[in-house]
């Protein structure tokens, strides 16, 4: 069979994922070893390697569903969402959405949000470093220019919202967590900022108004625009208190005046 390198690579990938050796068998020379067995070696190694990467990237999900089911889940995910990059440290970007389509976990809807949190944590850990912004630089800004400030947030920061207490679920399933911790799934929503300034990933709990402020500022709104919109939505909101909390947490990586 004559085919281009690109066509062979595409067929070979499908053969590995779908288990259909016929897609490439005519293009492989047996060389004393059956083609099917040779492909099975690649297939098994691929699923083992990618499954191990997913287990490492989603340790809490792994713990919540157990090894046996996670292994099945990983094989299904790999077939539907093979990696697009050879770097596997952040493999699993579609896991949260994938879980929504898995019938066996339909009664565990919080799992998808836990997976979303774990992927964000992993992305933040492996993401770009902060530039080392000094908060004292804001002292140079004239008071009348404060409303025109546009903040640049940490490049590894991510915002997460869930109707479930996903941070508490995640914390309760760490290796050093005490046994028997009970989580009330109805205890309240989670508004989180996940970020890294140095080597450690940090998580900031926000209230609904604070989350809205950070979301708007991160989208490029000026401090004046974002503050006005949030104060209109939440009558008891204090822009000064919220901004101070954001600055003290170290979420800001720079600013400009618009």
PLY file of the C-alpha trace (Angstrom):
ply
format ascii 1.0
element vertex 258
property float x
property float y
property float z
element edge 257
property int vertex1
property int vertex2
end_header
0.00 0.00 0.00
1.36 3.40 -0.98
0.45 6.30 1.28
1.99 9.54 2.45
3.73 9.82 5.80
0.93 12.03 7.09
-1.73 9.57 5.98
0.13 6.67 7.60
0.53 8.57 10.87
-3.19 9.36 10.91
-4.13 5.74 10.20
-1.60 4.45 12.73
-3.05 6.68 15.45
-6.57 5.50 14.65
-5.36 1.91 14.68
-3.86 2.32 18.14
-6.89 4.11 19.58
-9.63 2.11 17.88
-7.95 -1.29 17.98
-8.32 -1.78 14.22
-5.04 -3.16 12.91
-6.47 -3.41 9.41
-6.05 0.34 8.97
-2.27 -0.01 8.63
-1.49 -3.72 8.41
-0.86 -3.55 4.66
1.77 -0.85 5.17
3.76 -2.72 7.85
6.36 -5.35 7.03
5.93 -8.34 9.39
9.69 -9.01 9.61
9.16 -12.36 11.32
6.76 -10.92 13.93
2.97 -10.81 13.32
1.72 -7.30 12.56
-1.15 -7.63 15.03
1.21 -8.46 17.89
3.55 -5.62 16.99
0.66 -3.16 16.98
-0.60 -4.54 20.29
2.74 -3.67 21.88
2.36 -0.06 20.76
-1.30 -0.06 21.76
-0.72 -1.41 25.26
2.23 0.87 25.91
0.27 3.89 24.69
-2.73 3.23 26.92
-0.56 2.41 29.94
1.53 5.58 29.52
-1.44 7.88 28.91
-3.48 6.26 31.67
-0.64 6.80 34.13
-0.43 10.45 33.06
-4.15 10.93 33.69
-3.90 9.27 37.10
-1.06 11.62 38.00
-2.92 14.67 36.70
-6.20 13.78 38.45
-5.20 12.16 41.76
-8.35 13.21 43.64
-10.64 12.00 40.87
-8.66 8.75 40.92
-9.20 8.45 44.66
-12.91 9.30 44.49
-13.83 6.70 41.86
-11.23 4.06 42.70
-8.49 2.50 40.60
-10.60 -0.05 38.72
-13.17 2.45 37.46
-10.57 5.15 36.83
-8.62 2.76 34.60
-11.77 2.13 32.55
-12.53 5.84 32.50
-9.00 6.65 31.33
-9.14 4.18 28.44
-12.42 5.67 27.25
-11.08 9.20 27.59
-7.89 8.36 25.69
-9.90 7.02 22.76
-12.08 10.12 22.59
-9.49 12.75 23.56
-5.97 11.63 22.66
-3.21 14.09 23.61
-2.49 16.91 21.19
0.97 17.50 22.60
3.84 15.19 23.63
3.92 17.09 26.95
1.64 15.08 29.22
1.91 17.20 32.39
-1.34 18.97 31.55
-3.05 16.17 29.60
-6.75 15.96 30.39
-8.11 19.38 29.45
-11.42 17.84 28.37
-11.84 15.51 31.33
-14.47 17.66 33.06
-16.67 17.82 29.96
-16.04 14.14 29.25
-17.29 13.14 32.70
-20.62 14.81 31.97
-21.20 12.22 29.26
-20.30 9.15 31.37
-23.56 7.47 32.47
-21.99 5.66 35.44
-21.26 8.97 37.22
-24.45 10.85 36.36
-25.41 10.74 40.07
-22.04 12.27 41.03
-22.22 15.61 39.20
-19.54 17.19 41.40
-16.89 14.96 39.82
-16.69 17.10 36.69
-16.06 20.23 38.76
-13.42 18.42 40.82
-11.74 17.42 37.55
-11.94 21.02 36.33
-10.27 22.17 39.56
-7.52 19.55 39.29
-6.78 20.51 35.69
-6.58 24.17 36.63
-4.30 23.34 39.57
-2.06 21.35 37.24
-2.05 24.09 34.60
-1.21 26.69 37.23
1.62 24.56 38.63
3.14 24.06 35.18
2.18 27.48 33.81
4.29 30.59 33.28
5.93 32.31 36.23
4.98 35.70 37.61
7.08 38.73 36.68
7.61 39.86 40.27
5.27 42.85 40.48
5.83 45.12 43.49
2.59 46.39 45.02
4.35 49.59 46.14
4.38 50.74 42.50
0.72 51.67 42.91
1.81 54.43 45.27
3.14 56.26 42.21
-0.35 56.54 40.70
-2.21 59.81 41.19
-5.55 59.25 42.98
-7.54 60.69 40.07
-6.03 58.01 37.79
-7.06 55.02 39.89
-10.33 54.47 38.05
-8.34 54.20 34.79
-6.15 51.35 36.04
-6.17 48.13 34.04
-4.63 45.27 35.99
-2.65 42.39 34.54
-3.20 39.25 36.58
-0.76 36.39 37.11
-0.32 34.49 33.83
-0.96 31.17 35.58
-4.12 32.27 37.40
-7.46 30.65 36.74
-10.94 31.35 38.10
-13.32 28.55 39.01
-16.94 28.53 40.07
-18.90 25.52 41.25
-22.20 24.93 42.99
-20.29 22.31 45.02
-17.56 22.82 47.66
-14.85 21.54 45.33
-11.94 22.96 47.31
-13.12 21.21 50.46
-13.56 17.96 48.50
-10.04 18.34 47.10
-8.52 19.13 50.51
-10.29 16.19 52.16
-8.73 13.83 49.62
-5.09 14.79 50.03
-2.70 12.16 51.36
-2.07 14.10 54.56
-5.75 14.82 55.26
-7.39 13.21 58.31
-9.59 10.21 57.63
-13.35 10.34 57.86
-13.84 13.98 56.87
-17.47 14.45 55.82
-18.32 16.97 53.10
-21.79 18.43 52.83
-22.40 18.95 49.12
-25.07 21.49 49.95
-22.86 23.66 52.14
-22.51 26.37 49.49
-20.99 27.46 46.24
-17.28 27.82 45.59
-15.71 30.92 44.05
-11.99 30.32 43.65
-8.87 31.89 42.22
-6.06 29.38 41.63
-2.61 30.92 41.20
1.13 30.55 41.76
3.61 33.28 42.68
6.58 31.07 43.58
6.80 27.29 43.59
3.56 26.54 45.43
0.05 26.66 43.99
-2.32 28.71 46.14
-6.10 28.94 46.18
-7.98 32.07 47.23
-11.57 31.75 48.33
-13.72 34.60 47.04
-17.28 35.62 47.66
-19.63 36.08 44.72
-19.00 39.82 44.42
-15.23 39.45 44.71
-15.28 36.74 42.05
-17.24 39.01 39.72
-14.73 41.82 40.30
-11.71 39.65 39.53
-13.42 38.19 36.47
-14.15 41.65 35.08
-10.70 43.02 35.87
-9.01 39.96 34.35
-11.10 40.50 31.22
-9.55 43.96 30.80
-12.10 46.31 32.35
-10.71 49.34 34.17
-10.97 49.48 37.92
-13.64 52.17 37.59
-15.72 50.17 35.11
-15.49 46.89 37.01
-16.07 48.51 40.39
-19.16 50.35 39.22
-20.68 47.24 37.64
-20.08 45.09 40.71
-21.40 47.72 43.11
-24.57 47.93 41.02
-25.01 44.17 41.32
-24.12 43.81 45.01
-25.28 46.69 47.20
-23.15 45.67 50.22
-19.95 45.34 48.16
-16.86 47.30 49.25
-14.46 47.92 46.37
-11.72 49.07 48.73
-11.88 45.89 50.84
-12.05 43.61 47.79
-9.16 45.33 46.02
-7.02 45.19 49.15
-7.64 41.44 49.43
-6.70 40.91 45.77
-3.48 42.89 46.15
-2.51 41.21 49.41
-3.06 37.78 47.90
-0.65 38.69 45.11
-2.96 38.08 42.15
-1.74 41.19 40.31
1.27 40.92 38.01
1.27 44.45 36.60
-0.90 47.34 35.46
-1.38 50.07 32.91
-3.36 53.30 32.82
-5.97 53.40 30.10
0 1
1 2
2 3
3 4
4 5
5 6
6 7
7 8
8 9
9 10
10 11
11 12
12 13
13 14
14 15
15 16
16 17
17 18
18 19
19 20
20 21
21 22
22 23
23 24
24 25
25 26
26 27
27 28
28 29
29 30
30 31
31 32
32 33
33 34
34 35
35 36
36 37
37 38
38 39
39 40
40 41
41 42
42 43
43 44
44 45
45 46
46 47
47 48
48 49
49 50
50 51
51 52
52 53
53 54
54 55
55 56
56 57
57 58
58 59
59 60
60 61
61 62
62 63
63 64
64 65
65 66
66 67
67 68
68 69
69 70
70 71
71 72
72 73
73 74
74 75
75 76
76 77
77 78
78 79
79 80
80 81
81 82
82 83
83 84
84 85
85 86
86 87
87 88
88 89
89 90
90 91
91 92
92 93
93 94
94 95
95 96
96 97
97 98
98 99
99 100
100 101
101 102
102 103
103 104
104 105
105 106
106 107
107 108
108 109
109 110
110 111
111 112
112 113
113 114
114 115
115 116
116 117
117 118
118 119
119 120
120 121
121 122
122 123
123 124
124 125
125 126
126 127
127 128
128 129
129 130
130 131
131 132
132 133
133 134
134 135
135 136
136 137
137 138
138 139
139 140
140 141
141 142
142 143
143 144
144 145
145 146
146 147
147 148
148 149
149 150
150 151
151 152
152 153
153 154
154 155
155 156
156 157
157 158
158 159
159 160
160 161
161 162
162 163
163 164
164 165
165 166
166 167
167 168
168 169
169 170
170 171
171 172
172 173
173 174
174 175
175 176
176 177
177 178
178 179
179 180
180 181
181 182
182 183
183 184
184 185
185 186
186 187
187 188
188 189
189 190
190 191
191 192
192 193
193 194
194 195
195 196
196 197
197 198
198 199
199 200
200 201
201 202
202 203
203 204
204 205
205 206
206 207
207 208
208 209
209 210
210 211
211 212
212 213
213 214
214 215
215 216
216 217
217 218
218 219
219 220
220 221
221 222
222 223
223 224
224 225
225 226
226 227
227 228
228 229
229 230
230 231
231 232
232 233
233 234
234 235
235 236
236 237
237 238
238 239
239 240
240 241
241 242
242 243
243 244
244 245
245 246
246 247
247 248
248 249
249 250
250 251
251 252
252 253
253 254
254 255
255 256
256 257
